Amino acid sequence: MSQNTESTFLAVTVANLLPYLRRYARALTGSQKTGDSYAAATLEALLADRSVFEQGFSDKVALFRAFHLIWTSAGAPVSDPEDGLAAHAQRHLKALTANTREALLLHTIEEFTAIEIAQIMGTNAADVDRLIHIARAEMEDSITGRILVIEDEAIIAMDLQDIVADMGHAITGVARTHDGAVRLAGRDHPDLILSDIQLADGSSGIDAVNEILIAASDIPVIFITAFPERLLTGKRPEPAFVITKPYSEQQVRSAVSQAMFFASTETLTA
């Protein structure tokens, strides 16, 4: 294979995986801007040195390993200090054990195995298992709150309620439409929103969230969708937290715990 062909192949490979790296980066930092900056730095590093793709890892592991090397070399920072919930998040993050958020997100959101996470983080599978266990305990015990669920499929809505209730959170209500979501949020202010994209009457979960955030911009939001790449195009403001349908219980638990730490969800344009 010629060098030009190899470069083209790598560019296509990275482009296909980039939405997932960006999803991880923004969940890790709690900020679209900060997360995308680290993703961009990773791409710049790969232009200069693509040897990580020649070390026998899968393509996705190689890309995330390149990101992790840059992330750790920068001291694993989070988004710049802000007011409100974001500042509150910074105080909680200082108490977390090092590398626990990374291991938990890689496992639950990106669905890497312990062995793959060990390859990404430069450690061993036993240490990864330990970090994940610590992360779950530390994050789930730190913050509880009230959650609004925007979901038109009854079975999924019930499942989400069961998961977050088991974590100790209260449910302010379940909305199946745009208008219902806005009405519920106005009646009982939630601390977190879990939202589908396409709702029962053809309305948009994105529109509903944007309208809610006009009145209360400090609410973190988790979008749940079968097509996460549609929210990770880089062409408009995007959410910090996105999980994919069909989801696992641990993905929801991890995303909820992370979102309670960060208040950086930005409004979207439908």
WOHU-V9245 format. One record per backbone hydrogen bond with DSSP energy under -1.0 kcal/mol. NH is the residue of the N-H (numbers start at 0). CO is the residue of the C=O. If there is no record, write none. Layout:
[[NH:CO] [NH:CO]]
//
This chain:
[[5:1] [6:2] [7:3] [8:4] [9:5] [10:6] [11:7] [12:8] [13:9] [14:10] [15:11] [16:12] [17:13] [20:16] [21:17] [22:18] [23:19] [24:20] [25:21] [26:22] [27:23] [28:24] [29:25] [34:30] [35:31] [36:32] [37:33] [38:34] [39:35] [40:36] [41:37] [42:38] [43:39] [44:40] [45:41] [46:42] [47:43] [48:44] [52:49] [53:50] [61:57] [62:58] [63:59] [64:60] [65:61] [66:62] [67:63] [68:64] [69:65] [70:66] [71:67] [72:68] [73:69] [74:71] [75:70] [78:28] [87:83] [88:84] [89:85] [90:86] [91:87] [92:88] [93:89] [94:91] [95:92] [99:96] [102:98] [103:99] [104:100] [105:101] [106:102] [107:103] [108:104] [109:104] [111:105] [116:112] [117:113] [118:114] [119:115] [120:116] [121:117] [122:117] [127:123] [128:124] [129:125] [130:126] [131:127] [132:128] [133:129] [134:130] [135:131] [136:132] [137:133] [138:134] [139:135] [140:136] [146:169] [147:191] [148:172] [149:193] [150:174] [156:152] [157:153] [158:154] [159:155] [160:156] [161:157] [162:158] [163:159] [164:160] [165:161] [167:164] [168:163] [169:144] [171:146] [174:148] [180:176] [181:177] [182:178] [183:179] [184:180] [185:181] [186:182] [187:183] [190:145] [191:145] [192:219] [193:147] [194:221] [195:149] [198:202] [199:175] [201:198] [204:196] [207:203] [208:204] [209:205] [210:206] [211:207] [212:208] [213:209] [215:211] [218:215] [221:192] [222:240] [223:194] [224:242] [229:226] [230:227] [242:222] [244:224] [251:247] [252:248] [253:249] [254:250] [255:251] [256:252] [257:253] [258:254] [259:255] [260:257] [261:257]]
//
